[in-house]
């Protein structure tokens, strides 16, 4: 981890450290570094009941750590580079397509979320409207919500909740401003009123970090539960296709592009560093945009 820390952002570093402590050390820590073999790593990947995406992240951490050890002459070779059938992510386009809702499912889910209470309604309205990442939503403060201009400023993300909340810059390191729909702003107003009533009820027991979305006593939302237990319950209640929490971001981008929103605007909204990233991730939405462009141009040219 000493090798990783100077090269990674705080959120990435904390994620890597969590994986090392929770997964890699318990399963592989009993091996001496010089005794670690590719077969040990392969057995680890096969035994872990995790997604290919998660396992690939574990492999990257192991590969980087062993590479650093090899460069310091601690081991003669990198066992991770010798693994046969190492974990691989699914095709990016396939993953995005499987993690998108159509407009009907998105509306159905939002109706269900709003009926579940002010916090849930505001959280998922904002997620689908803004395309913000989970950690960015959890790190949003009321001081960054502008009700007059109908916008939010995304300037931080939640890195971890314990023992004290730790925040860092957004994934790209750059802040961004996102204009929102009036119904999303109304959901945020309801959440603010509900939170104010909760603060009044709890008094000094409420830990006020200025956050928009919190647990009962003011602590930040737990990132893992937000993407698993609570979210899964809402999907089942709504009766819509199961997608990941990150799929809300994919849904926001895909629906916007299919409605003809310029790629540059979508890219800025999502906080991508380069427009090429948006184009590569959401290629599936571009054919319909081309057809719409051809139809509009044809109408102008030929009447």
C-alpha positions in Angstrom: 0.0 0.0 0.0 3.0 2.3 0.5 3.6 1.9 -3.3 0.0 2.6 -4.2 -0.7 5.6 -2.0 1.3 8.3 -3.9 -0.1 7.2 -7.3 -3.8 6.9 -6.5 -6.6 9.3 -5.5 -7.8 9.0 -1.9 -11.0 7.2 -2.8 -9.1 4.6 -4.9 -6.5 4.2 -2.2 -9.2 3.5 0.5 -10.9 1.0 -1.9 -7.6 -0.8 -2.5 -6.8 -0.9 1.2 -10.2 -2.3 2.0 -9.8 -5.1 -0.6 -6.4 -6.0 0.8 -7.6 -6.1 4.4 -10.9 -7.8 3.8 -10.0 -10.2 1.0 -6.4 -10.6 0.0 -4.7 -10.8 3.4 -7.1 -13.4 4.9 -6.9 -15.6 1.8 -3.3 -15.2 0.8 -1.5 -13.6 3.7 -0.2 -16.9 5.1 2.0 -17.4 2.0 5.6 -16.2 2.1 6.1 -13.7 -0.8 8.7 -16.0 -2.4 6.3 -19.0 -2.1 3.4 -17.4 -3.8 2.5 -19.1 -7.1 0.1 -18.4 -10.0 -1.8 -21.5 -9.0 -2.5 -19.9 -5.6 -4.0 -16.8 -7.2 -6.0 -18.9 -9.7 -7.5 -20.9 -6.8 -8.3 -17.6 -5.0 -10.2 -16.3 -8.1 -12.2 -19.5 -8.5 -13.1 -19.7 -4.8 -14.3 -16.0 -4.5 -18.0 -15.5 -5.2 -17.6 -12.1 -6.7 -18.3 -10.5 -10.1 -15.7 -10.6 -12.8 -15.3 -6.9 -12.5 -14.5 -7.2 -8.8 -12.1 -10.1 -9.3 -10.3 -8.1 -12.0 -9.8 -5.3 -9.6 -8.3 -7.8 -7.1 -6.0 -9.1 -9.8 -4.8 -5.6 -10.7 -3.9 -4.9 -7.0 -2.0 -8.2 -6.8 -0.3 -7.6 -10.1 0.8 -4.1 -9.0 2.0 -5.2 -5.6 4.0 -8.1 -7.0 5.5 -6.0 -9.7 6.7 -3.5 -7.1 8.2 -6.4 -5.1 9.9 -7.7 -8.2 11.4 -4.3 -9.0 12.9 -4.2 -5.5 14.4 -7.6 -6.0 12.3 -9.2 -3.4 11.0 -11.9 -5.8 12.3 -13.2 -9.1 9.0 -13.1 -11.0 5.4 -11.7 -10.8 3.1 -14.7 -10.1 0.0 -12.6 -11.2 1.4 -12.3 -14.7 1.5 -16.1 -15.0 -2.1 -16.7 -14.1 -4.0 -18.6 -16.8 -7.6 -17.4 -17.4 -7.2 -14.3 -15.2 -10.4 -12.4 -14.4 -11.7 -10.2 -17.2 -14.5 -7.6 -17.4 -17.3 -8.2 -19.7 -17.4 -6.2 -22.9 -18.0 -2.6 -21.9 -21.0 -2.0 -24.3 -22.7 -5.2 -23.1 -22.3 -4.2 -19.5 -23.8 -0.7 -20.2 -26.7 -2.1 -22.2 -27.6 -4.5 -19.4 -27.5 -1.7 -16.9 -29.9 0.7 -18.4 -33.6 1.3 -18.0 -35.9 2.5 -20.7 -38.0 5.6 -19.9 -41.0 3.5 -18.7 -38.9 1.5 -16.1 -37.1 4.7 -15.0 -40.5 6.4 -14.4 -41.9 3.4 -12.6 -38.9 3.1 -10.3 -39.0 6.9 -9.5 -42.7 6.7 -8.6 -41.9 3.8 -6.2 -38.9 5.7 -4.7 -40.9 8.9 -4.1 -43.6 6.9 -2.3 -40.9 5.5 0.0 -40.2 8.8 1.6 -38.5 12.2 1.1 -34.9 11.0 1.3 -35.3 8.1 -1.0 -37.4 10.1 -3.5 -34.8 12.9 -3.6 -31.8 10.6 -3.8 -33.0 8.6 -6.8 -34.5 11.6 -8.5 -31.1 13.3 -8.3 -29.2 10.1 -9.3 -31.3 9.7 -12.5 -31.4 13.4 -13.3 -27.8 14.3 -12.7 -25.9 11.1 -13.5 -23.8 11.7 -10.4 -21.7 8.8 -9.0 -22.8 7.1 -5.8 -20.0 8.6 -3.7 -20.7 12.1 -5.2 -24.3 11.8 -4.1 -23.3 10.7 -0.6 -20.8 13.6 -0.4 -23.2 16.3 -1.5 -23.9 19.2 1.0 -26.8 21.6 1.1 -24.3 24.5 0.6 -23.8 23.1 -2.9 -27.6 23.0 -3.8 -28.8 26.2 -5.5 -32.6 26.2 -5.4 -32.8 29.6 -7.3 -30.6 28.5 -10.2 -32.0 24.9 -10.0 -28.5 23.4 -9.9 -26.0 21.5 -7.8 -22.2 21.8 -7.6 -20.4 18.5 -7.4 -17.1 19.3 -5.6 -16.5 16.2 -3.5 -17.2 12.5 -2.9 -17.5 10.4 0.2 -14.4 8.2 0.6 -15.4 6.4 3.8 -17.8 6.7 6.7 -15.9 5.4 9.7 -14.5 6.3 12.2 -15.2 9.8 10.9 -16.6 10.8 7.5 -13.7 11.3 5.0 -14.2 13.2 1.8 -12.1 13.7 -1.3 -12.4 15.4 -4.7 -14.6 13.9 -7.4 -13.1 11.0 -9.4 -11.6 13.2 -12.1 -10.4 15.8 -9.5 -12.5 18.5 -11.1 -15.8 20.0 -9.8 -18.8 20.5 -12.1 -22.2 22.3 -12.1 -25.3 20.4 -13.1 -28.7 22.0 -13.9 -31.7 20.0 -12.7 -35.3 19.4 -13.5 -37.9 21.3 -11.4 -39.4 18.1 -10.1 -36.0 17.0 -8.8 -35.6 20.3 -7.1 -39.0 19.8 -5.5 -37.9 16.4 -4.2 -34.8 18.1 -2.7 -37.0 20.7 -1.0 -39.1 17.9 0.6 -35.9 16.2 1.8 -34.6 19.4 3.3 -37.9 20.0 5.2 -37.9 16.4 6.4 -34.3 16.6 7.5 -34.9 19.9 9.4 -37.8 18.2 11.3 -35.5 15.3 12.1 -32.8 17.7 13.4 -35.3 19.4 15.6 -36.5 16.1 17.0 -33.1 14.7 17.8 -31.4 17.9 19.0 -27.8 17.5 20.0 -27.9 13.8 19.1 -28.0 14.7 15.4 -24.5 14.9 13.9 -24.7 17.7 11.4 -22.1 17.4 8.6 -24.3 19.5 6.3 -25.0 16.6 4.0 -28.1 16.3 1.8 -28.5 12.5 2.3 -27.9 11.0 5.7 -28.8 8.2 8.0 -31.1 8.8 11.0 -28.7 10.6 13.2 -26.9 12.6 10.5 -24.1 10.2 9.6 -23.4 9.7 5.9 -25.2 7.0 4.0 -23.3 3.7 3.9 -22.0 3.2 0.4 -22.3 -0.6 0.4 -25.9 -0.7 1.7 -26.9 2.0 -0.8 -25.9 -0.1 -3.7 -27.2 -3.4 -2.3 -29.9 -4.0 0.3 -32.0 -0.8 0.2 -31.6 -0.4 -3.6 -32.5 -4.0 -4.3 -35.6 -3.7 -2.2 -36.8 -0.8 -4.2 -36.2 -2.5 -7.5 -38.2 -5.5 -6.4 -41.0 -3.3 -5.1 -41.1 -1.4 -8.4 -41.1 -4.6 -10.4 -38.5 -3.3 -12.9 -35.4 -4.9 -14.5 -32.5 -5.2 -12.0 -29.6 -2.9 -12.8 -26.7 -1.9 -10.7 -26.7 1.4 -8.8 -24.1 2.7 -11.4 -26.7 1.8 -14.0 -28.7 4.9 -12.9 -25.8 6.9 -14.3 -25.8 4.9 -17.5 -29.6 5.3 -17.7 -29.3 9.1 -17.3 -26.7 9.3 -20.1 -28.4 6.9 -22.5 -31.8 8.6 -22.2 -30.3 12.0 -22.7 -28.4 11.0 -25.8 -31.4 9.3 -27.3 -33.4 12.5 -26.7 -30.9 14.4 -28.8 -28.9 16.1 -26.0 -25.5 16.9 -27.5 -22.7 14.5 -26.5 -20.6 17.4 -25.1 -23.4 18.4 -22.7 -23.8 14.8 -21.5 -20.1 14.5 -21.1 -19.9 17.7 -19.0 -23.0 16.5 -16.9 -21.3 13.2 -16.1 -18.0 14.8 -15.3 -16.0 12.9 -17.9 -12.5 14.3 -18.5 -12.8 13.9 -22.3 -15.7 13.7 -24.6 -14.1 10.6 -26.1 -14.9 8.7 -22.9 -18.6 9.5 -23.3 -18.5 8.5 -27.0 -16.8 5.2 -26.2 -19.1 4.2 -23.3 -22.4 5.2 -24.9 -21.8 4.1 -28.5 -25.0 2.2 -28.4 -27.0 5.4 -28.2 -25.4 7.1 -31.2 -27.1 5.2 -34.1 -30.5 6.6 -33.1 -28.9 10.1 -32.9 -27.5 9.7 -36.4 -31.0 8.7 -37.7 -32.6 11.7 -36.0 -29.9 14.0 -37.4 -30.5 12.6 -41.0 -34.2 13.1 -40.7 -33.9 16.7 -39.5 -31.3 17.6 -42.1 -33.4 15.9 -44.8 -36.5 18.0 -43.8 -34.4 21.2 -44.0 -33.0 20.3 -47.4 -35.9 18.7 -49.1 -38.9 20.1 -47.4 
